[in-house]
Amino acid sequence: LELVRGNAAGAESRAGALLARYPSHAKALLLNAQAQMARGRFAEATSVLRQLLRHNPDNLDAQYLLGLNHARQEKFADAAAALRRGQAAEPQNSRWLLALAALEARQGRTGKA
């Protein structure tokens, strides 16, 4: 809810409080990563998402955010790899195709998007 309100610091604080008690809490790690991304702390978000994926490699929300996070840093190959891993695990979900198309368009490759 804090992120919806535009309060990334508040979201980070809430996630941090929960993580202090439960260090591998998946939803708290996701919230923390989203807060880091909202604050422009992309390296920190990457670290949090990789931590989450180490413990839960099937967490597709983390995989999706990792792809978006890489794209925001213009690490397009890493972004595409993350999104393709998610697409392979969940081919019926259009979010992967949409994100990959947006990634192609962002690189100026609209013919592929």
C-alpha positions in Angstrom: 0.0 0.0 0.0 2.9 2.4 0.7 4.2 2.0 -2.8 0.7 2.8 -4.2 0.8 6.0 -2.2 4.2 6.8 -3.6 5.9 6.3 -0.3 8.9 4.1 -1.2 10.6 4.9 2.1 7.6 3.7 4.0 7.5 0.5 2.0 11.2 0.0 2.6 10.7 0.5 6.3 7.8 -1.9 6.5 9.7 -4.5 4.5 12.8 -4.0 6.7 10.8 -4.5 9.9 9.3 -7.8 8.6 12.7 -9.0 7.3 14.3 -8.3 10.7 12.0 -11.0 12.1 11.8 -13.3 9.0 14.9 -12.7 6.8 13.7 -14.9 3.9 10.1 -13.8 3.8 9.3 -13.8 0.1 6.7 -11.0 0.0 8.8 -8.8 2.2 11.8 -9.3 0.0 9.6 -8.4 -3.1 8.3 -5.3 -1.4 11.9 -4.3 -0.4 13.1 -4.8 -4.0 10.1 -2.7 -5.4 10.9 0.0 -2.9 14.6 0.0 -3.9 13.6 0.2 -7.5 11.2 3.1 -6.8 14.0 5.0 -5.1 16.4 4.4 -8.0 18.6 1.9 -6.1 18.8 -0.6 -8.8 21.9 -2.4 -7.6 20.3 -3.0 -4.2 17.1 -4.2 -5.8 19.1 -6.7 -7.9 20.8 -8.0 -4.8 17.5 -8.5 -3.0 15.9 -10.2 -6.0 18.8 -12.5 -6.5 18.7 -13.4 -2.8 15.0 -14.3 -3.1 15.6 -16.3 -6.3 18.4 -18.2 -4.6 16.0 -19.4 -1.9 13.0 -19.7 -4.2 14.0 -20.1 -7.8 10.4 -20.6 -8.9 9.2 -17.2 -7.7 8.0 -15.7 -10.9 7.2 -12.3 -9.5 10.9 -12.0 -8.5 11.9 -13.1 -11.9 9.7 -10.5 -13.5 10.9 -7.7 -11.3 14.5 -8.7 -12.0 13.9 -8.4 -15.7 12.3 -5.0 -15.2 15.1 -3.9 -12.9 17.7 -4.8 -15.5 15.8 -3.0 -18.2 15.7 0.2 -16.1 19.5 0.0 -15.9 19.7 -0.6 -19.7 21.2 -4.1 -19.1 19.1 -5.4 -21.9 20.7 -8.8 -22.3 20.3 -9.5 -18.6 16.7 -8.2 -18.7 15.8 -10.4 -21.7 17.4 -13.5 -20.0 15.4 -12.9 -16.8 12.2 -12.4 -18.7 12.8 -15.5 -20.9 13.4 -17.6 -17.8 10.0 -16.5 -16.6 8.3 -17.1 -19.9 9.7 -20.6 -20.1 8.2 -21.4 -16.7 4.9 -19.7 -17.5 4.4 -19.6 -21.2 0.6 -19.0 -21.0 1.0 -15.7 -19.2 1.1 -12.7 -21.5 3.1 -10.5 -19.1 6.3 -12.1 -20.3 5.5 -11.4 -24.0 4.5 -7.9 -23.2 7.6 -7.2 -21.2 9.8 -8.7 -23.9 8.1 -6.7 -26.6 8.5 -3.5 -24.5 12.2 -4.4 -24.1 12.6 -4.7 -27.8 10.8 -1.4 -28.4 13.0 0.3 -25.8 16.0 -0.8 -27.8 14.5 0.6 -31.0 13.8 -2.8 -32.4 10.2 -2.3 -33.1 10.1 -4.7 -35.9 10.7 -7.5 -33.5 8.3 -6.2 -30.9 
